[in-house]
Amino acid sequence: MSADLPVLCIGSALWDIIASSSVRLKIGNDVPGLIRRRPGGVAGNIALALAAGGTRVALLTVIGRGAQGDALIAELESAGIDCSYVTCTDDPTDSYLAIENPDGEVFAAIADCASLEKAGEAVLDPLRDGRLASADAPWMGSVVIDGNLPVAVLESIADNGDMAQADLHFVPASPGKAGRMRAALRASHGTLFVNRGEAEILCRKEFPDAETAARAMLQLGASRAVVTDGPAPAALADATGVIVEIPPTVETRSLTGAGDSFLAGFIAAELAGGSPTETLAAAIQAAANHICKEVT
C-alpha cells in the first residue's frame, strides 16, 4: 500500500448528540445531565482520530446542504480532513443520538443515516470517475468502510474490482448493523473489525472470548479479523495464526466512539510499519485513551 496516499474513510459523517446522565438510568427517567453536539459518524470519527494523529485523510460521505451541513463540513475541514469528495445533497444531514450512563455505558442510541442510505453508490463516485481513481488506475491506499453504508454498496465494494488493490478495513456501525458485514466477507482481501457480540451475530453462535470469535470469523470467510471484547483480551487472526492482547485497566468516562478510535489507532500503527502485535497493541491503547478522556 502507498503511505503517500490519504486514508479514505467511506461512510457516515454526521452530527453526534451525546447526553451523559448524572445518575444510572431506568426506562422513563427524566434526570439532569450534560448534552453536547460534535462531529461524528463511524467514518467521520475515524477520520477525525487519524487527522488528529497527523495522518492524511479524505472523507467520502453524504452531507446535506444548508446551515447544518455547512457547519459540519467546516468543523471537519478545520480538523484537517479533506472534504473535497463529499457528496452534497438536498436531503437533511444525518445525525446520531446517544444517551450514556455515568460510567460511559450507552443506555440507548439511534442512528439516523437516511441520507447516506438514499445516496447509495453515489458516495463511491470519486473512486470510479477519475477524481481519486478509475478502472484504469484503481485506488492503492488504505480504505475504511463503514457498516452504515447500504448493503448494496457494501456488496458492490466486495464484488467490484475497483478496490482490489486497496487495503480495506471493514467495520460495523453497531450490533444492529453487524449483519451487513456478511457482504464484506465476499471480499478476497481486507480486515474485518468486530466486537465479540457482532461476531456472534455474524456467526449465529456464542463465543467465550475474542480469540475463539476471531478464529470463527476466518472460518466464515474473512481473510483477516480483529475482534475486541471490552476490557477482556482482543484478538487478531489471519492465516499465520492468532495474536491476543490484554487492554489496560482504565476509568471509563465515555464508550461512544471507542471502537472508532481503536480502528484509527490500528491503521496509524499499520501505516507506520508496526508489526501485527505492535499494531494491535496501539489500537487497544488508542481506545483506552478515548474511553478515559474527560467528557466536555
N, C-alpha and C positions, 0 to 999 in steps of 0.2 A: 504494500500500500504506500501511497505517496504522502509523506508527512508535510509536504508543501501545500497540499490542498486543505481547504477548511473542512471541518467535520460538518456534514449535513444532518440536521435534525428535522425529521419529517413527521408531522402530526399536529397535535393540539398546542396552540398558544392562545391563551385566554386570560381573563381576569379571575384570580383566586379571591374568594371572600371567605376568610377563615375566622371562626368565632371560637374563642378559648373561654370555657366556662370557669367560674370561680369555685364551683363545687361539682362533685361527681353527679352526673345527670341520670334522671329517670324519665321515662316517657311522660310527656306533658309538662315537664318542668319549665318555669319561667324564672331565670336566675341572672344575677349580674355577671359580667364578663368583659372580655376585650374583643372587639371586632375590627379586622383590618383588611384592606384590599391591596393586592400586589399582583404583578405579572406572574402567570403560572402556566399550567398545562404540562403534560409529560414532556413533549418536545421542547416547550418553552423553558421549563425548569432545567432540563439537561443542558440546553444551550446557554442559559444564564450561568450555571455552575462551571461549564467549560470556559466561557469567556472570562469569568472571574479569576480563573487559574492561568489565563494568558493564552489559551488555545484559540486559534482562529475558528470561527463557527458561522454557518449560514443556516437560516431557518426557511423551511418550506411548509407553509401552513395557509390557513384561510382566516382573514381578519376583516370585519365589516368596515365599510366606510362610515364616516361620521366621527363625532367627538370621542366616543368610547374607543373606537378602533385607532384613531389618530393618536390618542394618548398612550395606548398600549404600544404601538409601533415606536413612538418617541422614547418610551422607557426602555424598550428592548434595544434600540439603537444606541441609546446613551450608555447601556451596559456593555457595548462593544460587539453586538450581534449584527451580522449582515442581514438586513430585511429586504434586499433588492428583489428577492424571488418570491416574496409573499404574494399570494393571490388575494386581491381585494374584491369584496362582494357587497351588494346592497343589502344582504341579509345581516341580522344583528351579530355583533361579536360574541363568540361563545363565552361561557362562564362556568365556574366551579364553586360550589358552596359546601363547606365542611364545618362541622361542629365538633370540637375536641373537649375531652375531659381534662381536668387539671394536670393529669400525668402525661398529656400529649396524645393519648389514645383517641382515635377517631370514633366518635359516638354515632355519627351519621354523615352521609355526604351524597350530593347529587352533582353529576357532571352533565352540563348542557352543551353538547357538541353538535348541535343540529346543523350549523353552517358547514362544519367540516364534513359531516355525513353527506350533506346535499351536494357539496362541490365535487365529491368523488375523485376521479383520476386527474382532474384539473390541477391538483396540488403537485402532481408529478411532471407537469409540462416542461419546467425548466431542464429536466433531465432528458427530455426527448426532443426538444425543439432547437437545440443548439446553444441555448443560453449558458447552460452548465455542461451539458453533454448531449450526445446524439447516438443514433445507431452505429454510425461510423467511428465515433470517438466516445466510448462508454466511460462512465464515471469510475475512477480507480482509487477513490479515497474511502474514508470511514463514513458510515451512514447509520443514524439512529432511526429506527422505525417503530412508531408509537401505536399501540393497540387501540387507540381511539379512532384510527383510520377505519373506514368501512371494510368489511370482509372482502368485497370485490377488489378493492385497492390492494389489500394485503396479498390476495391471490395473484393479482397482476404483477406485483413486485417479485413474488416467488417464481412465477412462470415465465415472465418476460426477461429476455437476456440482457436488457439494458443496464442491469446492475450485477451482471455475472462476475465482474472483476472487482467489485466493491467489497469492502469489509463490513458486512451487515451485522447490526445489533438489534434484535427484536425484543421489545419489552411490552408486556400487557399494561394497560392503563389501570386495571383494577381486577379483583377476582371476578367481578360481574362480566368482564370482557375477556377473561382468560381464554375462553373457548375460541376466540378469533385467532389465537396463535396457532391453531391447527394448520392454518394457511401457511404460516412461517415454516412449518415442518416440511413443506414441499420444496423449500429452497435447498439446493445442494450444498450450500455453504452458509456461514454466518453463525452467530451465537444467540441462543435464546436465554433471556434472563427472566426468571420467575421466582416467586417465593414458594415455600412448601405447599401452602394452600392452593396456589394456582397450578402447581404441578399435579396435585391430587385431582383438580378439576379436569385437567387435560388427559390424565391417565385413567381417570374414573376409578381410583383406588387410593387408600390411605398409605402414608409413609411414616416411619418412625423418626426419620431425620432427613436432612438435606442431602447427605451422601447417597442414601438409597433412592431419593427422588431424582437426583442428577443422573444416576445410572439408568433409571427408568426412562428419563427423557431421551437418552441416547437410543434405547431400545424402541422408543416411539418414532424415532426418525431424525432427531436433532443431531447435527454434526458436532456441536459443542453446546454445553448447557451450564449455566450458573444458577444455583439455587440458594436462596437465603432463607433463614428461619428465625427472624427476630434476633433475640440475644443468644440463641443457640448457634452452633457452628454452621458456616456456609461452605458450599462445595462447588468446585469447577470440574467438569468431566468432559473428556474428549476421547479419541481413540487411543491415546497414550496412557490413560488412567484417570484417577481422581485425586484432586488436591482439596484438603479440608483446612479451613482457618477458623479460629475462635475469635469472635468480636470482643472488644474491650467492654468492661462494665462502665456505663456512664449514667448520669442522671438525665432522665427523659423529660424534655420540655415540649417537643412537638414532633410527631411522627409524619405529618403531612410533607410529602416531597423527599423523604429519606431515601426511598428507592431510586429516585431520580439522581440524587447526589451520589449514590452508590455507583450507578452506571457511568456518570460523568467522571468519577474518580478512576473507574476501571479503564475507560477509554484514554484518559490523560496518561495514565501509567503505561498503557499499551503503546501509545504513540512515543513515549519517552524511551521505549526499548526494554521495559521491565520484563522479567521472567513471569511465567504464569503465576507462580507463588507470590512474587512481589506485586503483580497486578491485582490479584485477589485481595491481598493484604491492604493495598492502597485504597481499593474500593470500600472495604469494610471500615477503614479509618475515616474516609470521606463521609460515609453515612453516620458514623458515630459523632463526628464533628457537627453534622447537621442536627442530629437529634438533641444534643445538649446545648445548642445555641440559644441564647437568651431570646425570648419571644418579645417582639416590639411592635 
